[in-house]
């Protein structure tokens, strides 16, 4: 099951309220509104490619000016991702230099940014996705991002991830029941799994203080841009938050590293730091929370790919050790 297709809308902006009325949410600006704003700065442009994000939460256009310059126009339905991406590119991604996009236009009223287009193509679905040299260079790049600002050290990670897990657990109870009446075998089994996942999360309560750094949080292969010379660059900073370093390994662990541990070794060689036991505990807590989130969101929205990925993560967490 591809992580690429289902992980993009996860995290703090995902609604736990299953009965939320979508009409009350902000709308995604139209192409006409966005392109009118782009034209005022760049002049006439031609749209040469387009992409709509999962659940219509975002939209991306690849445009070319009459002078032949290329740019990426990206806008979000919600303010949070736009704010994070704008701040990340202005403050933290600057440490990556030309290995991250630069902002050309930002328009908060449309929740839109226009960015320079990086040379290369996404690694997803190509041999680069499982190339140890690419993973080593990715590790070097992620370390530069993490070192873009001094770490913020505090002990709030455990309580925060535990509170998030419980929110998704309550949503799961609404969907499937709590299994306490013994009448629904499926509800009982799912409740038992949540109890076991909760143990992974509870272990994080005793971790204590952790360094929090600017974390990309969506290191899926569609966000690694590889140029013809094998140089690695990063895109999509709309999920960036200050998190423990280990959080950036989540989609790598449940993606390309799952059956190819040498890729993990290559990344860590480039990153220059080996995860500690406390890091491993933190990652298990995040993985348990994201797995439950995927299952709940997939079930509530009828999204089979989300359900399947969440199920595979649960099976791995409960069936074997993570590393």
Phi, psi and omega in degrees: 000131184281126173290330186307321190277346191235350187267352190292335184256014185271162174113204191294342180268354180285132183281131176274337181287105187292334182263017182301140180275114186295332181295340180279351181278155174300151179266157174282127180302151181282160176303319183298316179298314183292314182294329175300318178293320179296318181300326183293336179257316186261351187080187181300140177227156173252135176274120183251348176199155180212156179208135174252128182290168180304136177060023179055040177274343181204166177213146183226133175238136171262119185238157177230130179282168178296340177272002178089003178281142182256147178211163177242124179254123186226133176217156187241155172288321187255154184288328185303306180299322178296315180298315181298316182294316180299313181293319181298315182291326181282326190252317190252318181293346176301333178294343180270352180058231181284004179268011173216157179294158171247150181282130174258316179221141167229134183223090183302328182296333177257358185054047188236142167232145170248131190235155170295145179267128182278147177290131177122184182226156179300146181285339185304130177077009179242166176301336179301331184299334182235032178262118181303325179296322177295317180295323177297315179294324176298318177301317178299319183292316180295323178297321177298320177295313181297331181268008183294337180212149179304142181300149174255111187262124177200172184252024185273352185301309183303305179300324182290317180289328177294318179296321179294318178301317182293327176297316178291329178293320177295321176297323177295320177300321179296324182284311192246350186088164183269356176073008186281339183278350178071010184263341184241107185297320180294315179299322180294318180294316180295323178295322178296321177296319179297323178298318180290320176298322181300330179295323175297320181289319181298328179298334180286343181293338182259009183291325184085209184282140176228149172288132175249130186231167176294105184255134180295314173074002176218056184278049172279159190295343178287349180257003172261122179259124183246124180271174184301337178271003180087007178288141185252133175228165183241143173230174176062087179255022185284353177253002187299130174215162171282114183221165171303146183310320189296338182302329181287356177267353189304302186284346171284316179298321182263011177239245187295334181280348190306315182244007183224077186297341178294336175291322177297316179299320179295316179300312183294328175298315178292323182289325176083023180205135179263132179301144178268174177299323178294322175301315181298319178297318179297318181293322177297321179296317178295316181298319179297319180292315180293325178297315179294319178303314180299317181294318181292312181295319180297319179292315186290333182253003180066034184257100187297324182294320177296314180301316184294318179294316177301318179297317181294325178292318178299313181300321180290316180297321184269343184263330182215170172287158187287327185243000000 
